């Protein structure tokens, strides 16, 4: 298998499509309307509680800019939110490269769009396992799969995508976009990617440590045979 090596990228990338799925909704009331002021043509894809929150924040503007991920992908969320963002169209949008003709053909073939920004953070697993009556099954059920994948994919493709995991970065993003006609620089995208990978690393380490400390008997006691 030959590795795809990228040789040409853009320093500044305009934000046209945003994917948002967050547990921590701090700052969205200010951040999302500002994005739309900078670029009224921005399209936002979202899931579950984040979609409901954005619909409330954006009001009438939501009609023209906000779409549920399930409507975009054509795949409804599974029971309990088991699968929401794990979809081919989503990951084409996150991982494709601007100057790759084959990637662009895939985008056209599937009716997908390039996603330029991901706003994503996770339910803190540490909060789950800190509950006094937590079981291994409760912890297992709170392991997020789609969220970390979405964050990692966007961070991997920092050459084109901004991966935003920390609400404290919202102001810096808005300031840069205002100064650059709605675009985000490689410098900021790279710094956001560094933070995103640290974020998912801590998340995975917390899960690994918890499962590593749980005895097999604790696991067996959760289930019937």
NUVOPA-800859 format. One line per field, with one value per residue: residue number from 1; x, z, y of N, C-alpha, C in turn. Coordinates in nm, 3 decimals. Example, Ala and Ser with C-alpha at 12.3 -4.5 7.8 and 13.67 -1.06 7.14 Angstrom:
2
seq 1, 2 .
npx 1.319, 1.285 .
npz 0.780, 0.708 .
npy -0.569, -0.225 .
capx 1.230, 1.367 .
capz 0.780, 0.714 .
capy -0.450, -0.106 .
cpx 1.320, 1.290 .
cpz 0.780, 0.787 .
cpy -0.330, 0.003 .
//
This chain:
225
seq 1, 2, 3, 4, 5, 6, 7, 8, 9, 10, 11, 12, 13, 14, 15, 16, 17, 18, 19, 20, 21, 22, 23, 24, 25, 26, 27, 28, 29, 30, 31, 32, 33, 34, 35, 36, 37, 38, 39, 40, 41, 42, 43, 44, 45, 46, 47, 48, 49, 50, 51, 52, 53, 54, 55, 56, 57, 58, 59, 60, 61, 62, 63, 64, 65, 66, 67, 68, 69, 70, 71, 72, 73, 74, 75, 76, 77, 78, 79, 80, 81, 82, 83, 84, 85, 86, 87, 88, 89, 90, 91, 92, 93, 94, 95, 96, 97, 98, 99, 100, 101, 102, 103, 104, 105, 106, 107, 108, 109, 110, 111, 112, 113, 114, 115, 116, 117, 118, 119, 120, 121, 122, 123, 124, 125, 126, 127, 128, 129, 130, 131, 132, 133, 134, 135, 136, 137, 138, 139, 140, 141, 142, 143, 144, 145, 146, 147, 148, 149, 150, 151, 152, 153, 154, 155, 156, 157, 158, 159, 160, 161, 162, 163, 164, 165, 166, 167, 168, 169, 170, 171, 172, 173, 174, 175, 176, 177, 178, 179, 180, 181, 182, 183, 184, 185, 186, 187, 188, 189, 190, 191, 192, 193, 194, 195, 196, 197, 198, 199, 200, 201, 202, 203, 204, 205, 206, 207, 208, 209, 210, 211, 212, 213, 214, 215, 216, 217, 218, 219, 220, 221, 222, 223, 224, 225 .
npx 0.085, 0.071, 0.177, -0.005, 0.128, 0.120, 0.180, 0.104, -0.070, -0.310, -0.235, -0.426, -0.758, -1.089, -1.376, -1.645, -1.810, -1.925, -1.895, -2.061, -2.062, -2.106, -2.042, -1.986, -2.130, -2.058, -2.018, -2.121, -2.338, -2.236, -2.034, -2.134, -2.330, -2.150, -1.984, -2.163, -2.211, -1.966, -1.945, -2.220, -2.302, -2.226, -2.261, -2.394, -2.355, -2.503, -2.566, -2.807, -2.836, -2.675, -2.758, -3.021, -2.963, -2.825, -3.024, -3.195, -3.028, -2.971, -3.215, -3.442, -3.252, -3.149, -3.293, -3.186, -2.919, -2.859, -2.830, -2.935, -2.711, -2.799, -2.983, -2.814, -2.642, -2.824, -2.870, -3.039, -2.993, -2.885, -3.049, -3.032, -2.829, -2.612, -2.473, -2.384, -2.221, -2.044, -1.984, -1.950, -1.971, -1.928, -1.661, -1.522, -1.557, -1.405, -1.143, -1.049, -0.833, -0.752, -0.620, -0.627, -0.720, -0.853, -0.972, -1.148, -1.315, -1.437, -1.581, -1.765, -1.893, -2.029, -2.193, -2.103, -1.954, -1.670, -1.560, -1.475, -1.433, -1.439, -1.630, -1.599, -1.640, -1.617, -1.826, -1.716, -1.534, -1.416, -1.593, -1.799, -1.680, -1.621, -1.846, -2.000, -2.139, -2.069, -2.056, -1.874, -2.010, -2.167, -1.965, -1.854, -2.067, -2.054, -1.839, -1.723, -1.724, -1.763, -1.722, -1.440, -1.325, -1.409, -1.289, -1.017, -0.987, -1.032, -0.825, -0.602, -0.613, -0.519, -0.410, -0.613, -0.841, -0.996, -0.974, -1.164, -1.166, -1.181, -1.363, -1.243, -1.090, -1.253, -1.274, -1.025, -1.037, -1.255, -1.152, -0.934, -1.066, -1.225, -1.027, -0.930, -1.110, -1.294, -1.137, -0.907, -0.582, -0.292, -0.118, -0.287, -0.462, -0.285, -0.201, -0.445, -0.486, -0.278, -0.367, -0.606, -0.526, -0.392, -0.607, -0.776, -0.597, -0.571, -0.833, -0.853, -0.653, -0.762, -0.979, -0.839, -0.692, -0.897, -1.029, -0.813, -0.786, -1.006, -1.135, -1.182, -1.395, -1.554, -1.643, -1.786, -1.992, -2.169, -2.337, -2.576, -2.565 .
npz 0.000, -0.097, 0.046, 0.077, 0.003, 0.096, -0.073, -0.132, 0.018, 0.164, 0.335, 0.466, 0.528, 0.431, 0.637, 0.569, 0.609, 0.899, 1.159, 1.443, 1.766, 2.086, 2.438, 2.642, 2.636, 2.675, 2.592, 2.334, 2.276, 2.215, 2.031, 1.799, 1.670, 1.603, 1.417, 1.205, 1.151, 1.047, 0.822, 0.653, 0.495, 0.600, 0.668, 0.903, 1.055, 1.280, 1.586, 1.795, 2.126, 2.088, 1.843, 1.910, 2.095, 1.934, 1.753, 1.918, 1.994, 1.748, 1.640, 1.402, 1.202, 1.197, 1.022, 0.767, 0.789, 0.956, 0.990, 1.067, 1.135, 1.066, 0.864, 0.669, 0.617, 0.557, 0.720, 0.999, 1.352, 1.565, 1.816, 2.140, 2.068, 1.967, 1.719, 1.544, 1.414, 1.276, 0.974, 0.621, 0.453, 0.633, 0.711, 0.472, 0.430, 0.638, 0.604, 0.342, 0.100, -0.018, -0.270, -0.399, -0.660, -0.682, -0.431, -0.442, -0.644, -0.515, -0.324, -0.489, -0.606, -0.394, -0.303, -0.095, 0.134, 0.188, 0.512, 0.723, 0.982, 1.301, 1.588, 1.880, 2.182, 2.466, 2.680, 3.010, 3.094, 3.335, 3.521, 3.512, 3.615, 3.863, 4.014, 4.304, 4.292, 4.055, 3.791, 3.596, 3.360, 3.341, 3.304, 3.063, 2.887, 2.868, 2.714, 2.461, 2.114, 1.848, 1.888, 1.973, 1.738, 1.543, 1.633, 1.621, 1.347, 1.232, 1.350, 1.254, 0.990, 0.988, 0.795, 0.653, 0.812, 1.105, 1.432, 1.706, 2.041, 2.281, 2.453, 2.537, 2.330, 2.148, 2.124, 2.015, 1.769, 1.647, 1.639, 1.462, 1.230, 1.174, 1.107, 0.876, 0.662, 0.718, 0.730, 0.853, 0.981, 0.902, 1.116, 1.344, 1.306, 1.334, 1.601, 1.728, 1.655, 1.793, 2.057, 2.041, 2.001, 2.241, 2.411, 2.336, 2.397, 2.676, 2.742, 2.641, 2.798, 3.052, 3.030, 2.975, 3.211, 3.398, 3.309, 3.329, 3.601, 3.687, 3.808, 3.665, 3.782, 3.865, 3.620, 3.529, 3.713, 3.624, 3.434, 3.302, 3.234 .
npy -0.119, 0.212, 0.520, 0.818, 1.123, 1.453, 1.751, 2.007, 2.266, 2.498, 2.797, 2.965, 2.868, 2.888, 2.880, 2.695, 2.476, 2.322, 2.086, 1.992, 1.859, 1.834, 1.783, 1.967, 2.264, 2.521, 2.860, 2.843, 3.006, 3.256, 3.199, 3.055, 3.230, 3.434, 3.308, 3.287, 3.556, 3.632, 3.468, 3.438, 3.229, 2.990, 2.641, 2.420, 2.110, 1.883, 1.693, 1.521, 1.641, 1.865, 1.963, 2.041, 2.243, 2.428, 2.494, 2.632, 2.847, 2.974, 3.035, 3.165, 3.169, 2.917, 2.762, 2.792, 2.725, 2.509, 2.161, 1.833, 1.567, 1.312, 1.366, 1.464, 1.245, 1.048, 0.839, 0.732, 0.807, 0.543, 0.338, 0.475, 0.644, 0.508, 0.492, 0.773, 0.975, 0.819, 0.769, 0.726, 0.953, 1.159, 1.115, 1.129, 1.401, 1.501, 1.402, 1.430, 1.589, 1.914, 1.951, 1.708, 1.521, 1.274, 1.247, 1.463, 1.379, 1.167, 1.308, 1.443, 1.221, 1.103, 1.300, 1.455, 1.699, 1.913, 1.929, 2.187, 2.264, 2.116, 2.105, 1.970, 1.792, 1.569, 1.364, 1.365, 1.093, 1.039, 1.146, 0.960, 0.722, 0.808, 0.798, 0.667, 0.421, 0.302, 0.063, -0.181, -0.221, 0.011, 0.195, 0.100, 0.147, 0.420, 0.483, 0.674, 0.646, 0.748, 1.026, 1.066, 0.960, 1.139, 1.376, 1.304, 1.249, 1.501, 1.643, 1.507, 1.588, 1.852, 2.008, 2.111, 2.127, 2.261, 2.156, 2.169, 2.152, 2.277, 2.512, 2.750, 2.834, 2.956, 3.240, 3.317, 3.191, 3.322, 3.583, 3.549, 3.466, 3.690, 3.870, 3.766, 3.733, 3.524, 3.298, 3.043, 3.007, 2.799, 2.792, 2.827, 2.611, 2.398, 2.424, 2.381, 2.115, 1.988, 2.023, 1.881, 1.612, 1.565, 1.583, 1.363, 1.162, 1.173, 1.107, 0.840, 0.722, 0.739, 0.563, 0.324, 0.292, 0.259, 0.019, -0.148, -0.166, -0.299, -0.600, -0.930, -1.062, -0.850, -0.765, -0.991, -0.998, -0.813, -0.919, -1.158, -1.507 .
capx 0.000, 0.152, 0.132, -0.037, 0.209, 0.065, 0.287, 0.050, -0.184, -0.335, -0.211, -0.557, -0.872, -1.217, -1.469, -1.775, -1.891, -1.889, -1.957, -2.063, -2.120, -2.034, -2.104, -1.971, -2.189, -2.013, -1.971, -2.185, -2.431, -2.161, -1.948, -2.204, -2.378, -2.036, -1.944, -2.258, -2.189, -1.846, -1.981, -2.363, -2.327, -2.179, -2.354, -2.358, -2.412, -2.498, -2.634, -2.868, -2.852, -2.607, -2.849, -3.131, -2.908, -2.795, -3.151, -3.242, -2.939, -2.974, -3.351, -3.487, -3.136, -3.122, -3.362, -3.104, -2.778, -2.840, -2.880, -2.901, -2.619, -2.876, -3.042, -2.703, -2.589, -2.931, -2.875, -3.086, -2.917, -2.930, -3.106, -2.938, -2.718, -2.497, -2.399, -2.436, -2.132, -1.956, -2.044, -1.854, -1.978, -1.865, -1.515, -1.472, -1.554, -1.301, -1.008, -1.006, -0.736, -0.797, -0.559, -0.624, -0.829, -0.928, -1.056, -1.255, -1.409, -1.514, -1.675, -1.873, -1.963, -2.114, -2.272, -2.049, -1.891, -1.550, -1.586, -1.359, -1.415, -1.511, -1.643, -1.632, -1.582, -1.673, -1.870, -1.595, -1.539, -1.376, -1.714, -1.872, -1.616, -1.611, -1.970, -1.973, -2.203, -2.041, -2.020, -1.796, -2.103, -2.200, -1.848, -1.846, -2.172, -2.022, -1.721, -1.759, -1.644, -1.772, -1.664, -1.295, -1.289, -1.434, -1.185, -0.887, -0.984, -1.017, -0.691, -0.506, -0.617, -0.499, -0.371, -0.732, -0.953, -0.973, -1.032, -1.185, -1.214, -1.179, -1.436, -1.158, -1.029, -1.352, -1.244, -0.910, -1.084, -1.335, -1.062, -0.857, -1.157, -1.262, -0.912, -0.888, -1.224, -1.358, -1.042, -0.822, -0.444, -0.226, -0.063, -0.392, -0.510, -0.186, -0.209, -0.570, -0.465, -0.196, -0.454, -0.706, -0.467, -0.370, -0.740, -0.820, -0.502, -0.612, -0.959, -0.823, -0.573, -0.854, -1.052, -0.746, -0.659, -1.014, -1.047, -0.698, -0.799, -1.128, -1.115, -1.274, -1.517, -1.636, -1.705, -1.884, -2.105, -2.259, -2.415, -2.632, -2.513 .
capz 0.000, -0.105, 0.131, 0.009, 0.058, 0.058, -0.101, -0.150, 0.104, 0.179, 0.469, 0.519, 0.476, 0.468, 0.704, 0.501, 0.665, 1.038, 1.224, 1.586, 1.856, 2.211, 2.570, 2.706, 2.545, 2.718, 2.491, 2.202, 2.255, 2.153, 1.923, 1.676, 1.597, 1.548, 1.294, 1.099, 1.114, 0.964, 0.695, 0.658, 0.412, 0.669, 0.693, 1.026, 1.074, 1.423, 1.635, 1.926, 2.213, 2.030, 1.740, 1.979, 2.154, 1.826, 1.699, 2.015, 1.988, 1.618, 1.609, 1.262, 1.114, 1.193, 0.907, 0.645, 0.807, 1.048, 0.941, 1.148, 1.068, 1.008, 0.738, 0.574, 0.580, 0.517, 0.815, 1.130, 1.469, 1.621, 1.951, 2.243, 2.013, 1.950, 1.600, 1.497, 1.319, 1.209, 0.842, 0.511, 0.405, 0.735, 0.714, 0.349, 0.452, 0.734, 0.572, 0.207, 0.084, -0.115, -0.403, -0.439, -0.755, -0.651, -0.315, -0.486, -0.720, -0.414, -0.267, -0.587, -0.627, -0.279, -0.262, 0.033, 0.135, 0.270, 0.644, 0.750, 1.126, 1.392, 1.726, 1.947, 2.309, 2.509, 2.819, 3.085, 3.143, 3.475, 3.600, 3.519, 3.703, 3.997, 4.087, 4.404, 4.258, 3.915, 3.754, 3.473, 3.248, 3.332, 3.245, 2.923, 2.811, 2.854, 2.630, 2.335, 2.000, 1.736, 1.923, 1.957, 1.596, 1.473, 1.676, 1.569, 1.201, 1.199, 1.393, 1.158, 0.866, 1.021, 0.674, 0.597, 0.907, 1.242, 1.530, 1.822, 2.154, 2.403, 2.438, 2.562, 2.202, 2.059, 2.098, 1.925, 1.636, 1.593, 1.608, 1.341, 1.116, 1.144, 1.047, 0.753, 0.573, 0.747, 0.714, 0.967, 0.936, 0.935, 1.251, 1.442, 1.285, 1.390, 1.748, 1.767, 1.638, 1.906, 2.174, 2.020, 2.025, 2.385, 2.471, 2.318, 2.465, 2.818, 2.745, 2.625, 2.911, 3.164, 3.006, 2.989, 3.353, 3.468, 3.273, 3.381, 3.746, 3.715, 3.808, 3.580, 3.860, 3.858, 3.487, 3.524, 3.801, 3.555, 3.329, 3.317, 3.134 .
capy 0.000, 0.333, 0.629, 0.943, 1.232, 1.584, 1.846, 2.140, 2.300, 2.641, 2.851, 3.003, 2.791, 2.948, 2.789, 2.692, 2.368, 2.295, 1.971, 2.023, 1.759, 1.864, 1.767, 2.097, 2.363, 2.653, 2.954, 2.830, 3.118, 3.366, 3.151, 3.017, 3.349, 3.507, 3.239, 3.323, 3.696, 3.637, 3.406, 3.400, 3.110, 2.870, 2.532, 2.350, 1.977, 1.857, 1.574, 1.510, 1.756, 1.980, 2.015, 2.111, 2.366, 2.523, 2.540, 2.733, 2.963, 3.040, 3.081, 3.154, 3.144, 2.773, 2.702, 2.797, 2.688, 2.397, 2.033, 1.716, 1.475, 1.201, 1.413, 1.476, 1.113, 0.958, 0.728, 0.777, 0.764, 0.416, 0.344, 0.516, 0.722, 0.419, 0.537, 0.901, 1.043, 0.723, 0.755, 0.747, 1.092, 1.244, 1.100, 1.190, 1.545, 1.535, 1.354, 1.462, 1.697, 2.014, 1.941, 1.568, 1.504, 1.152, 1.280, 1.552, 1.296, 1.093, 1.404, 1.462, 1.094, 1.070, 1.415, 1.501, 1.831, 1.926, 1.987, 2.273, 2.280, 2.029, 2.151, 1.845, 1.750, 1.442, 1.347, 1.327, 0.955, 1.043, 1.170, 0.834, 0.625, 0.866, 0.772, 0.562, 0.293, 0.270, -0.073, -0.188, -0.206, 0.154, 0.261, 0.058, 0.214, 0.562, 0.501, 0.738, 0.600, 0.842, 1.156, 1.065, 0.938, 1.265, 1.470, 1.258, 1.266, 1.643, 1.686, 1.450, 1.666, 1.994, 2.082, 2.175, 2.128, 2.308, 2.064, 2.257, 2.073, 2.358, 2.639, 2.866, 2.874, 3.018, 3.381, 3.326, 3.150, 3.432, 3.696, 3.521, 3.464, 3.829, 3.938, 3.700, 3.705, 3.396, 3.187, 3.004, 2.983, 2.674, 2.806, 2.800, 2.474, 2.305, 2.433, 2.315, 1.971, 1.944, 2.017, 1.776, 1.480, 1.554, 1.564, 1.225, 1.074, 1.169, 1.033, 0.698, 0.678, 0.724, 0.439, 0.212, 0.276, 0.204, -0.121, -0.221, -0.184, -0.375, -0.745, -1.004, -1.091, -0.729, -0.766, -1.101, -0.967, -0.720, -0.983, -1.291, -1.602 .
cpx 0.088, 0.091, 0.105, 0.040, 0.156, 0.180, 0.236, -0.071, -0.203, -0.304, -0.345, -0.668, -1.001, -1.309, -1.606, -1.869, -1.836, -1.964, -1.947, -2.132, -2.044, -2.115, -2.103, -2.015, -2.154, -1.969, -2.037, -2.277, -2.364, -2.090, -2.023, -2.263, -2.265, -1.986, -2.034, -2.246, -2.071, -1.875, -2.126, -2.396, -2.281, -2.293, -2.303, -2.430, -2.397, -2.581, -2.703, -2.889, -2.785, -2.695, -2.962, -3.084, -2.881, -2.922, -3.210, -3.160, -2.959, -3.112, -3.387, -3.373, -3.107, -3.182, -3.271, -2.963, -2.757, -2.907, -2.842, -2.811, -2.695, -2.943, -2.935, -2.657, -2.697, -2.944, -2.923, -2.996, -2.973, -2.976, -2.998, -2.821, -2.593, -2.410, -2.464, -2.349, -2.039, -2.016, -1.942, -1.853, -1.911, -1.713, -1.449, -1.455, -1.442, -1.159, -0.960, -0.917, -0.777, -0.747, -0.543, -0.745, -0.916, -1.021, -1.174, -1.359, -1.497, -1.619, -1.794, -1.958, -2.064, -2.204, -2.231, -1.996, -1.764, -1.591, -1.460, -1.333, -1.499, -1.511, -1.689, -1.564, -1.669, -1.727, -1.749, -1.609, -1.503, -1.497, -1.795, -1.810, -1.595, -1.739, -1.951, -2.031, -2.174, -2.006, -1.938, -1.887, -2.145, -2.086, -1.837, -1.946, -2.144, -1.891, -1.766, -1.666, -1.644, -1.707, -1.513, -1.251, -1.301, -1.325, -1.050, -0.877, -0.962, -0.878, -0.583, -0.499, -0.608, -0.455, -0.491, -0.842, -0.909, -1.048, -1.042, -1.245, -1.232, -1.253, -1.351, -1.087, -1.126, -1.316, -1.129, -0.950, -1.164, -1.247, -0.986, -0.948, -1.201, -1.150, -0.875, -1.005, -1.283, -1.267, -0.960, -0.686, -0.395, -0.171, -0.168, -0.444, -0.414, -0.189, -0.335, -0.557, -0.382, -0.282, -0.554, -0.648, -0.433, -0.501, -0.786, -0.725, -0.537, -0.740, -0.933, -0.744, -0.661, -0.932, -0.960, -0.712, -0.775, -1.032, -0.932, -0.708, -0.921, -1.099, -1.218, -1.404, -1.611, -1.709, -1.816, -2.011, -2.207, -2.362, -2.471, -2.576, -2.622 .
cpz 0.000, -0.019, 0.048, 0.076, 0.004, 0.040, -0.115, -0.060, 0.102, 0.322, 0.534, 0.448, 0.524, 0.530, 0.638, 0.560, 0.802, 1.087, 1.374, 1.664, 1.988, 2.334, 2.642, 2.608, 2.584, 2.598, 2.355, 2.172, 2.187, 2.026, 1.793, 1.602, 1.536, 1.419, 1.178, 1.058, 1.020, 0.825, 0.701, 0.578, 0.479, 0.687, 0.812, 1.032, 1.222, 1.461, 1.769, 2.002, 2.161, 1.924, 1.805, 2.036, 2.046, 1.763, 1.788, 2.005, 1.860, 1.576, 1.463, 1.166, 1.099, 1.070, 0.784, 0.664, 0.885, 0.994, 1.039, 1.067, 1.000, 0.876, 0.629, 0.525, 0.523, 0.607, 0.950, 1.242, 1.522, 1.766, 2.053, 2.193, 1.986, 1.833, 1.549, 1.386, 1.245, 1.072, 0.735, 0.466, 0.504, 0.723, 0.582, 0.369, 0.545, 0.681, 0.431, 0.202, -0.033, -0.255, -0.449, -0.530, -0.724, -0.532, -0.358, -0.570, -0.625, -0.349, -0.360, -0.601, -0.516, -0.236, -0.127, 0.021, 0.218, 0.403, 0.688, 0.899, 1.200, 1.530, 1.805, 2.081, 2.368, 2.652, 2.899, 3.147, 3.291, 3.566, 3.618, 3.622, 3.844, 4.079, 4.181, 4.368, 4.116, 3.899, 3.626, 3.352, 3.231, 3.265, 3.097, 2.836, 2.787, 2.779, 2.494, 2.224, 1.888, 1.765, 1.909, 1.812, 1.518, 1.507, 1.616, 1.418, 1.163, 1.238, 1.299, 1.032, 0.895, 0.900, 0.612, 0.700, 1.043, 1.338, 1.664, 1.936, 2.281, 2.381, 2.463, 2.435, 2.111, 2.025, 2.000, 1.783, 1.570, 1.554, 1.479, 1.217, 1.076, 1.070, 0.910, 0.667, 0.592, 0.739, 0.842, 0.914, 0.973, 1.077, 1.356, 1.428, 1.348, 1.542, 1.800, 1.757, 1.753, 2.031, 2.162, 2.048, 2.174, 2.457, 2.457, 2.386, 2.613, 2.834, 2.738, 2.743, 3.034, 3.152, 3.029, 3.134, 3.430, 3.437, 3.327, 3.531, 3.785, 3.705, 3.719, 3.653, 3.861, 3.724, 3.483, 3.604, 3.735, 3.466, 3.372, 3.207, 3.098 .
cpy 0.125, 0.443, 0.753, 1.057, 1.364, 1.683, 1.990, 2.159, 2.451, 2.683, 2.885, 2.924, 2.855, 2.842, 2.801, 2.587, 2.330, 2.172, 1.992, 1.912, 1.769, 1.823, 1.902, 2.206, 2.507, 2.737, 2.944, 2.947, 3.236, 3.320, 3.126, 3.137, 3.430, 3.442, 3.280, 3.469, 3.709, 3.581, 3.357, 3.275, 2.981, 2.771, 2.451, 2.216, 1.940, 1.737, 1.599, 1.639, 1.881, 2.045, 2.096, 2.244, 2.471, 2.577, 2.649, 2.861, 3.043, 3.087, 3.061, 3.125, 2.996, 2.707, 2.694, 2.742, 2.559, 2.270, 1.922, 1.623, 1.362, 1.241, 1.427, 1.339, 1.021, 0.838, 0.780, 0.729, 0.632, 0.435, 0.379, 0.597, 0.640, 0.459, 0.665, 0.960, 0.948, 0.689, 0.793, 0.893, 1.187, 1.236, 1.138, 1.340, 1.589, 1.508, 1.390, 1.585, 1.788, 1.987, 1.797, 1.541, 1.383, 1.176, 1.366, 1.478, 1.215, 1.184, 1.424, 1.337, 1.065, 1.185, 1.468, 1.643, 1.825, 1.993, 2.060, 2.293, 2.176, 2.092, 2.030, 1.830, 1.639, 1.449, 1.298, 1.188, 0.949, 1.066, 1.043, 0.741, 0.679, 0.845, 0.654, 0.425, 0.249, 0.122, -0.069, -0.168, -0.060, 0.229, 0.228, 0.133, 0.361, 0.586, 0.554, 0.689, 0.704, 0.976, 1.159, 1.044, 1.067, 1.368, 1.432, 1.277, 1.411, 1.693, 1.630, 1.536, 1.816, 2.075, 2.154, 2.201, 2.180, 2.216, 2.137, 2.176, 2.155, 2.490, 2.763, 2.914, 2.949, 3.163, 3.399, 3.290, 3.263, 3.549, 3.671, 3.521, 3.604, 3.901, 3.883, 3.652, 3.566, 3.276, 3.165, 2.962, 2.844, 2.679, 2.772, 2.658, 2.373, 2.307, 2.366, 2.163, 1.915, 1.926, 1.902, 1.638, 1.460, 1.522, 1.419, 1.126, 1.061, 1.088, 0.882, 0.642, 0.654, 0.594, 0.318, 0.186, 0.215, 0.056, -0.207, -0.249, -0.267, -0.525, -0.812, -1.035, -0.970, -0.721, -0.870, -1.069, -0.873, -0.791, -1.117, -1.381, -1.703 .
//
